[in-house]
Amino acid sequence: MLSLAVANYHREMIAQAGAILLGAESRFESDVVFTKIEEVEFLVLPEGEKRLLIEVEPEGLRLEGGWFRGRIFQGENKILEGRVLLMNVGRLRP
């Protein structure tokens, strides 16, 4: 069974990749501070010591945020698929 730490790490990879796309919309001048993981499905257990490919596609991306559909592949195998919401709440630093 997949450990909780590994599962959380894989979810975080999708959120981080989506945050890069969202940040690019504001030229990285705003902070993304809210993430909601709607669903994540682990399809195949990942193998240790092998590269992962992370793909993220925005769904209705706006400056305020958007939904992102993410997939993680290891070789030809899709090991994870999920959907996250990222919200941009503006600058947090004075």
C-alpha positions in Angstrom: 0.0 0.0 0.0 1.1 3.5 -0.8 2.4 5.4 2.3 0.6 8.6 3.4 3.8 10.6 3.0 4.3 9.4 -0.6 0.6 10.0 -1.5 0.8 13.6 -0.1 4.0 14.2 -2.0 2.4 13.2 -5.3 -0.7 15.4 -4.6 1.6 18.3 -3.8 3.4 17.9 -7.2 0.2 18.5 -9.0 -0.6 21.5 -6.9 2.9 23.0 -7.4 2.8 22.5 -11.2 -0.6 24.2 -11.3 0.7 27.1 -9.1 3.4 27.7 -11.7 0.7 28.1 -14.4 -1.4 30.4 -12.2 1.6 32.4 -11.2 2.5 33.0 -14.8 -0.9 34.6 -15.4 0.0 37.4 -12.9 3.7 37.4 -13.9 4.4 36.0 -10.5 3.4 39.2 -8.8 0.7 37.6 -6.6 0.7 34.9 -4.0 -1.2 31.7 -4.3 -2.4 30.7 -0.8 -5.4 28.4 -1.1 -5.4 24.9 -2.6 -8.3 22.5 -2.5 -7.8 19.0 -3.6 -11.1 17.8 -5.1 -10.1 14.3 -6.1 -7.0 12.2 -6.6 -6.9 8.6 -7.8 -3.9 6.5 -7.6 -4.0 4.1 -10.6 -0.7 2.2 -10.3 1.9 2.2 -7.5 5.1 4.1 -8.5 8.4 2.4 -8.7 11.2 3.7 -6.6 14.2 5.5 -8.2 12.4 6.2 -11.5 11.6 9.6 -13.1 8.1 11.1 -12.9 6.5 13.3 -15.5 3.9 15.7 -14.1 1.3 17.2 -16.5 -1.2 19.9 -15.5 -3.9 21.5 -17.6 -5.9 24.5 -16.4 -9.6 24.5 -16.6 -11.0 28.0 -16.9 -7.9 29.8 -15.7 -8.3 33.4 -14.5 -6.0 35.7 -12.5 -8.1 34.9 -9.4 -7.4 31.2 -9.8 -8.8 28.1 -11.4 -9.2 24.4 -11.5 -6.3 22.2 -12.7 -6.4 18.7 -13.9 -3.2 16.8 -13.2 -1.6 13.5 -14.1 1.6 11.9 -13.1 3.3 9.4 -15.3 6.2 7.0 -14.7 7.4 5.8 -18.1 4.2 4.9 -20.1 2.2 4.2 -16.9 -0.2 6.9 -15.6 0.2 6.4 -11.8 -2.0 9.3 -10.6 -4.8 11.5 -11.8 -6.5 14.4 -9.9 -8.1 17.8 -9.9 -7.1 20.7 -7.6 -8.4 24.3 -7.2 -5.8 27.0 -6.7 -6.9 30.5 -5.6 -4.8 33.7 -5.7 -5.6 36.1 -3.0 -3.1 38.8 -3.9 0.0 40.0 -2.3 0.6 38.9 1.3 3.8 40.9 1.9 3.6 44.6 2.6 
